[in-house]
Amino acid sequence: MEVRAFYWEDDHLLLLDQRELPQKEVWLELRDHKAVAKAIKEMAVRGAPAIGCVAAYGFVLGVKKEDPQKVYEVLKSTRPTAYNLFWALDRMMKALKEGRDITEEAISIEREDYEANRRMGEIGSQFIDDGMRVLTHCNTGALATAGWGTALGVIRSAHYSGKRIHVFVNETRPYMQGARLTAWELLKEGIPHTLITDMTAGFLMKKGLIDAVFVGADRITKRGDVANKIGTYTLSVLAKTHNIPFYVVAPTSTFDPNMESGEDVPIEERSEEEVKSFKGCHFSPKETKALHIAFDITPAENITAIITEKGIIYPNR
Ligand SMILES: CSC[C@H]1O[C@H](OP(=O)(O)O)[C@H](O)[C@@H]1O
């Protein structure tokens, strides 16, 4: 049975609380938009496409009881970087104003994302040869989307097409999306993988142990700059240094048509506590200041190709 991050059930949203994975599978039952906003803000659910889908259902729940503009603003204010959030909310507000069924609109957004992921898997797996060792960062799988995944969806598709691949999984501090979520997804499906600390990737590249890098995206600008989890830019520089192909996998709902340069993308900063501790385990002095920048910008010049459900973009051709 495929991994799912959420289910819409008639009048409420069931959400797998990703803060509890991989130790526990805890499902939250959300019945109003403020609970959905809280879940997004606290990263019970995360991942650009998943955030868009869940916000769409939050909009459905909210407008039953409150002014649509207020609902829109509450959900929009949750996290600033992932463009899918704004794309989905704008689409919901448009459907409402045009008198269309907003529940159907949210269901369409979810279905389109899943179908896009399967299509990107088909398109992107051409870049993975039998026997390849691929590196991925953060979590871009079923837990970050409506199912299957973007970069991890390409890896899934290559695996299920019979290609023997090995996945190196960056742990992705401080939320540990790789160590907790990507590893959990790969283990569930028997896809061979090895967890590494974020700082190991460069040395593996130097030793010739990485054949390609596949990452997701939270926002892609008109020139092809990519906002993604912190550490992505570093990986792109390392990949370029070692002549290793660097692929970004994202649906077209991630593309911001109003933004030219990555320099303009709003970058989320999160609490210092998330850097200094994990699940109540404090490993830094209380008085120490921490800087928690949650995303960075990879310039188009560092990207080999951007794989979308509508085809491949080569930003440097
Ligand atoms: C399918 S793209 C998911 C994208 O979102 C992640 O960020 P977060 O876990 O903070 O929501 C990361 O940037 C992934 O690449």
Ligand as a Chemical Component Dictionary entry (heavy atoms), coordinates in Angstrom:
data_LIG
# 
_chem_comp.id                   LIG 
_chem_comp.type                 NON-POLYMER 
_chem_comp.pdbx_formal_charge   0 
_chem_comp.three_letter_code    LIG 
# 
loop_
_chem_comp_atom.comp_id 
_chem_comp_atom.atom_id 
_chem_comp_atom.alt_atom_id 
_chem_comp_atom.type_symbol 
_chem_comp_atom.charge 
_chem_comp_atom.model_Cartn_x 
_chem_comp_atom.model_Cartn_y 
_chem_comp_atom.model_Cartn_z 
_chem_comp_atom.pdbx_ordinal 
LIG C1 C1 C 0 8.522  17.700 -2.847 1  
LIG S1 S1 S 0 9.447  19.068 -2.527 2  
LIG C2 C2 C 0 9.574  19.043 -0.773 3  
LIG C3 C3 C 0 10.507 20.123 -0.299 4  
LIG O1 O1 O 0 9.996  20.675 0.923  5  
LIG C4 C4 C 0 10.978 20.484 1.923  6  
LIG O2 O2 O 0 10.982 21.508 2.865  7  
LIG P1 P1 P 0 10.166 21.301 4.260  8  
LIG O3 O3 O 0 10.399 19.880 4.693  9  
LIG O4 O4 O 0 10.768 22.338 5.186  10 
LIG O5 O5 O 0 8.725  21.599 3.923  11 
LIG C5 C5 C 0 12.264 20.447 1.155  12 
LIG O6 O6 O 0 12.651 21.740 0.733  13 
LIG C6 C6 C 0 11.871 19.574 -0.006 14 
LIG O7 O7 O 0 12.707 19.619 -1.094 15 
# 
loop_
_chem_comp_bond.comp_id 
_chem_comp_bond.atom_id_1 
_chem_comp_bond.atom_id_2 
_chem_comp_bond.value_order 
_chem_comp_bond.pdbx_ordinal 
LIG C1 S1 SING 1  
LIG S1 C2 SING 2  
LIG C2 C3 SING 3  
LIG C3 O1 SING 4  
LIG C3 C6 SING 5  
LIG O1 C4 SING 6  
LIG C4 O2 SING 7  
LIG C4 C5 SING 8  
LIG O2 P1 SING 9  
LIG P1 O3 DOUB 10 
LIG P1 O4 SING 11 
LIG P1 O5 SING 12 
LIG C5 O6 SING 13 
LIG C5 C6 SING 14 
LIG C6 O7 SING 15 
# 
